[in-house]
């Protein structure tokens, strides 16, 4: 009896299937230190216990994307080990902060299937939940992945394409009950810009760039225990290149967005996202953001910005996203639509 795991293939999935992913993970300040070493992340709420306490929290939580990467990484052996590409995200919400000492595990439900016309692969939609040691949901999201077939003669499943919301409604965003930005210290946060200073349609060039190094992206992928073959095995792609984990690009772009959005502190919603073009070692990543919407929340002094975060290769024009044909421009790496909390 074979004891190794070759991963799941497209014909192994069925709609309604629930997958409990292996190996829970207890997070500590070590993950924060490594995260801030890998990315130029310096949002004050996640860097300083004193700053977080002044905002009503007991201490600085771990960066929201640490929680996302950890939960995502748990799903890879069962969802995307044999993936051709991770295609998109929707309906993501952060329900509660994650603190050092919390243990996270992941569970996914298959909510959609569609075999591709070539008969060699298909798209799998899953809704993934990350739960802490109290079985509380800390975040959930939908993603869809193109997965290879093991047996090309396996019959195609009934096509089920889930009806997904284009955005998370502002009233459905979860704001931590104790969060209070009425005494927010803009000097310590690094910028004076508050909710009222941003206009819908405004494009912000984040100016800075970071060249992706092979060693750093490999360390990041191992940190999140992401076992997808395309990130590790140089023989897995015909071009002999290791594909940069999309989450590495997300975190890099989010960190770069500090310059212009230093006060967009907590990520609370993921409306959609696409890894538009592959990223490889040696690419220099820059970022720009567009303000898509604004909303007030019921929390004291707390507003929300809906932001489009776009990661591009150096030399791309800020604000340029798609060509006349409706396709992403070749220098666009990431198109991420999310909600963040910011002081009013």
For each residue, the residues with C-beta under 8 A, 3 or more apart:
1:
2:
3:
4:
5: 77 81
6: 81 82
7: 77 78 81 82
8: 12 13 78 79 81 82 147
9: 12 82 147 148 149 150 151
10: 13 113 115 121 122 124 147 148 149 150 154
11: 149 150 151 154 157
12: 8 9 150
13: 8 10 17 110 113 124 147 157
14: 17 110 113 157
15: 110 111 112 113 157 158 160
16: 109 110
17: 13 14 109 110
18: 107 108 109 110
19: 75 78 79 107 108 109 110 126
20: 105 107
21: 74 75 77 78 105 106 107 108
22: 74 77
23: 74 225
24: 74 103 104 105 133
25: 70 74 103 104 105 225
26: 101 102 103
27: 31 62 66 70 98 100 101 102 103 104
28: 31 32 100 101
29: 32 33 100
30: 33 34
31: 27 28 34 35 62 66 70 223
32: 28 29 35 36 46 62 63 66 100
33: 29 30 36 37
34: 30 31 37 38 219 223
35: 31 32 38 39 41 62 63 65 66 223 251
36: 32 33 39 41 42 47
37: 33 34
38: 34 35 216 219 220 223 248 251
39: 35 36 251 252 254 255
40: 208 210 255 256 258
41: 35 36 46 63 251 254 255 258
42: 36 47 190 255 258
43: 46 47 63 189 258 262 264 265
44: 47 48 51 185 188 189 190 262 265
45: 48 51 52 55 57 60 61 265 266
46: 32 41 43 52 60 61 62 63 265
47: 36 42 43 44 51 60
48: 44 45 51 52 60 188
49: 52 53 59 60
50: 53 54
51: 44 45 47 48 54 55 60 185 188 189
52: 45 46 48 49 55 57 58 59 60 61
53: 49 50 56 57 58 59
54: 50 51 183 184 185
55: 45 51 52 179 180 181 183 184
56: 53 176 178 179 180
57: 45 52 53 60 61 97 176 178 179
58: 52 53 99 178
59: 49 52 53 99
60: 45 46 47 48 49 51 52 57
61: 45 46 52 57 64 97 98 99
62: 27 31 32 35 46 66 67 97 98 99 100 102
63: 32 35 41 43 46 66 67
64: 61 67 68 94 97 98 139 266 267 268
65: 35 68 69 247 250 251 254 267
66: 27 31 32 35 62 63 69 70 98
67: 62 63 64 70 71 94 98 104 130 138 139
68: 64 65 71 72 130 139 141 247 250
69: 65 66 72 73 223 224 226 247 251
70: 25 27 31 66 67 73 74 104 130 224 225
71: 67 68 74 75 104 106 128 129 130 138 139
72: 68 69 75 76 106 128 224 226 247
73: 69 70 76 224 225 226 227
74: 21 22 23 24 25 70 71 104 105 106 130 225
75: 19 21 71 72 78 79 80 106 108 126 128
76: 72 73 79 80 81 225 226 227 228
77: 5 7 21 22 81 227
78: 7 8 19 21 75 81 108
79: 8 19 75 76 83 108 124 126 128 145 147
80: 75 76 83 86 145 147 228
81: 5 6 7 8 76 77 78 227 228 229
82: 6 7 8 9 147 148 229
83: 79 80 86 145 146 147 148 228 230
84: 121 146 147 148
85: 145 146 275
86: 80 83 143 145 246 275
87: 123 143 144 145 146 274 275
88: 143 144 272 273 274
89: 92 141 142 143 270 272 273 336
90: 141 142 143 164 165 166 270 271 272
91: 127 140 141 142 164 165 168 270
92: 89 139 140 141 142 168 269 270 271 338
93: 139 140 141 168 172 173 174 268 269 270
94: 64 67 97 138 139 174 266 267 268 269
95: 136 137 138 139 140 174
96: 132 136 137 138 174 176
97: 57 61 62 64 94 138 176 266
98: 27 61 62 64 66 67 102 104 132 138
99: 58 59 61 62 102
100: 27 28 29 32 62
101: 26 27 28
102: 26 27 62 98 99 132 133 138
103: 24 25 26 27 132 133
104: 24 25 27 67 70 71 74 98 130 131 132 138
105: 20 21 24 25 74 130 131
106: 21 71 72 74 75 128 129 130 131
107: 18 19 20 21 128 129 131
108: 18 19 21 75 78 79 126 127 128 129
109: 16 17 18 19 126 127
110: 13 14 15 16 17 18 19 113 124 125 126
111: 15 125 126 127 142 160 162
112: 15 123 124 125 144 160 161 162
113: 10 13 14 15 110 122 123 124 125 157 158 159 160
114: 122 123 159 160 161
115: 10 119 121 122 149 156 157 159
116: 119 120 121 122 123 146
117:
118: 121
119: 115 116 149 152 156
120: 116 148 149 152
121: 10 84 115 116 118 146 147 148 149
122: 10 113 114 115 116 146 147 149 156 157
123: 87 112 113 114 116 144 145 146 147
124: 10 13 79 110 112 113 144 145 147
125: 110 111 112 113 142 143 144 161 162
126: 19 75 79 108 109 110 111 142 143 144 145
127: 91 108 109 111 140 141 142
128: 71 72 75 79 106 107 108 140 141 142 143
129: 71 106 107 108 137 139 140
130: 67 68 70 71 74 104 105 106 137 138 139 140
131: 104 105 106 107 135 136 137 138
132: 96 98 102 103 104 135 136 138
133: 24 102 103
134:
135: 131 132
136: 95 96 131 132
137: 95 96 129 130 131 140
138: 67 71 94 95 96 97 98 102 104 130 131 132
139: 64 67 68 71 92 93 94 95 129 130
140: 91 92 93 95 127 128 129 130 137
141: 68 89 90 91 92 93 127 128 270
142: 89 90 91 92 111 125 126 127 128 162 164
143: 86 87 88 89 90 125 126 128
144: 87 88 112 123 124 125 126
145: 79 80 83 85 86 87 123 124 126
146: 83 84 85 87 116 121 122 123
147: 8 9 10 13 79 80 82 83 84 121 122 123 124
148: 9 10 82 83 84 120 121
149: 9 10 11 115 119 120 121 122 152 154
150: 9 10 11 12 154
151: 9 11 154
152: 119 120 149
153:
154: 10 11 149 150 151
155:
156: 115 119 122 159
157: 11 13 14 15 113 115 122 160
158: 15 113
159: 113 114 115 156
160: 15 111 112 113 114 157
161: 112 114 125
162: 111 112 125 142
163:
164: 90 91 142
165: 90 91 168 169
166: 90 271 272
167: 271 272 293 306 337
168: 91 92 93 165 172 173 269 270 271 339
169: 165 172 173
170: 173 293 295 297 304 306 339
171:
172: 93 168 169 269
173: 93 168 169 170 268 269 295 297 304 339
174: 93 94 95 96 268
175: 179 268 297 298 299 302 341
176: 56 57 96 97 179 266 299
177:
178: 56 57 58
179: 55 56 57 175 176 266 299 302 341
180: 55 56 183 299 300 301 302
181: 55 184 299 300 301 302 341 342 343 344
182: 300 301
183: 54 55 180 301
184: 54 55 181 189 263 301 343
185: 44 51 54 188 189
186: 189 191 192 194 263 343
187:
188: 44 48 51 185
189: 43 44 51 184 185 186 262 263 265
190: 42 44 258 262
191: 186 260 262 263
192: 186 197
193: 197 198 260 261 262 263
194: 186 197 263 303 342 343 344
195: 198 294 296 303 305 342 343 344
196: 344
197: 192 193 194
198: 193 195 202 291 294 305 342
199: 202 291
200: 291 292 293 294
201: 290 291
202: 198 199 290 291
203: 288 289 290 318 319
204: 257 260 261 288 289 290 291
205: 260 288 318
206: 256 257 258 259 260 261 286 287 288 289
207: 259 260 286
208: 40 256 259 286
209: 256 284 285 286 314
210: 40 252 256 284 285
211: 282 283 284 285
212: 216 217 244 248 252 279 280 281 282 283 284 285
213: 216 217 281
214: 217 218 242 281
215: 218 219
216: 38 212 213 219 220
217: 212 213 214 220 221 231 242 244 245 248 281
218: 214 215 221 222 231 232 242
219: 34 38 215 216 222 223
220: 38 216 217 223 224 245 247 248 251
221: 217 218 224 226 228 231 232 245 248
222: 218 219 225 226
223: 31 34 35 38 69 219 220
224: 69 70 72 73 220 221 245 247
225: 23 25 70 73 74 76 222
226: 69 72 73 76 221 222 231 245 247
227: 73 76 77 81 232
228: 76 80 81 83 221 231 232 245
229: 81 82 232 233 236
230: 83 233 236 237 242 243
231: 217 218 221 226 228 242 243 244 245
232: 218 221 227 228 229 236 242
233: 229 230 236 242
234: 237 240 241 242
235: 240
236: 229 230 232 233
237: 230 234 240 241 242 243
238:
239:
240: 234 235 237
241: 234 237 280 281
242: 214 217 218 230 231 232 233 234 237 280 281
243: 230 231 237 278 279 280
244: 212 217 231 248 249 278 279 280 281 283
245: 217 220 221 224 226 228 231 248 249
246: 86 249 250 275 279 334
247: 65 68 69 72 220 224 226 250 251
248: 38 212 217 220 221 244 245 251 252 279
249: 244 245 246 252 253 275 279 285 311 333 334
250: 65 68 246 247 253 254 273 311 334 336
251: 35 38 39 41 65 69 220 247 248 254 255
252: 39 210 212 248 249 255 256 285 287 311
253: 249 250 256 257 285 287 309 310 311 334 336
254: 39 41 65 250 251 257 267 309
255: 39 40 41 42 251 252 258
256: 40 206 208 209 210 252 253 259 285 286 287 311
257: 204 206 253 254 260 261 264 287 289 307 309
258: 40 41 42 43 190 206 255 261 262
259: 206 207 208 256 262
260: 191 193 204 205 206 207 257 289
261: 193 204 206 257 258 264 289 307 340
262: 43 44 189 190 191 193 258 259
263: 184 186 189 191 193 194 342 343
264: 43 257 261 305 307 340 341 342
265: 43 44 45 46 189 340 341 342
266: 45 64 94 97 176 179 340 341
267: 64 65 94 254 270 338 339 340
268: 64 93 94 173 174 175 304 339 340 341
269: 92 93 94 168 172 173 304 306 338 339
270: 89 90 91 92 93 141 168 267 273 336 337 338 339
271: 90 92 166 167 168 306 337 338 339
272: 88 89 90 166 167 336 337
273: 88 89 250 270 334 335 336 337 338
274: 87 88 328 334 335
275: 85 86 87 246 249 278 333 334
276: 328 332 333 334 335
277: 328 330 331 332 333
278: 243 244 275 333
279: 212 243 244 246 248 249 283 285 311 333
280: 212 241 242 243 244 283
281: 212 213 214 217 241 242 244
282: 211 212
283: 211 212 244 279 280 313 333
284: 209 210 211 212 313 314
285: 209 210 211 212 249 252 253 256 279 311 312 313 314 333
286: 206 207 208 209 256 311 312 313 314 316
287: 206 252 253 256 257 309 310 311 312
288: 203 204 205 206 310 312 318 319
289: 203 204 206 257 260 261 307 308 309 310
290: 201 202 203 204 307 308 310 319
291: 198 199 200 201 202 204 294 305 306 307
292: 200 306 307 308 337
293: 167 170 200 305 306
294: 195 198 200 291 303 304 305 306
295: 170 173 303 304 306
296: 195 303 304 344
297: 170 173 175 302 303 304 341
298: 175
299: 175 176 179 180 181 302 341
300: 180 181 182
301: 180 181 182 183 184 343 344
302: 175 179 180 181 297 299 341 342 343 344
303: 194 195 294 295 296 297 341 342 343 344
304: 170 173 268 269 294 295 296 297 339 340 341 342
305: 195 198 264 291 293 294 339 340 342
306: 167 170 269 271 291 292 293 294 295 337 338 339
307: 257 261 264 289 290 291 292 337 338 339 340
308: 289 290 292 335 336 337
309: 253 254 257 287 289 334 335 336 337 338
310: 253 287 288 289 290 321 332 334 335 336
311: 249 250 252 253 256 279 285 286 287 332 333 334 336
312: 285 286 287 288 316 318 331 332 333
313: 283 284 285 286 316 331 333
314: 209 284 285 286
315: 331
316: 286 312 313 320 329 331 332
317: 320
318: 203 205 288 312
319: 203 288 290
320: 316 317 329 332
321: 310 328 329 332 335
322: 325 326 327 328 329 332
323: 326 327 328 329
324:
325: 322
326: 322 323
327: 322 323
328: 274 276 277 321 322 323 332 335
329: 316 320 321 322 323 332
330: 277
331: 277 312 313 315 316
332: 276 277 310 311 312 316 320 321 322 328 329 335
333: 249 275 276 277 278 279 283 285 311 312 313
334: 246 249 250 253 273 274 275 276 309 310 311
335: 273 274 276 308 309 310 321 328 332
336: 89 250 253 270 272 273 308 309 310 311
337: 167 270 271 272 273 292 306 307 308 309
338: 92 267 269 270 271 273 306 307 309
339: 168 170 173 267 268 269 270 271 304 305 306 307
340: 261 264 265 266 267 268 304 305 307
341: 175 179 181 264 265 266 268 297 299 302 303 304
342: 181 194 195 198 263 264 265 302 303 304 305
343: 181 184 186 194 195 263 301 302 303
344: 181 194 195 196 296 301 302 303
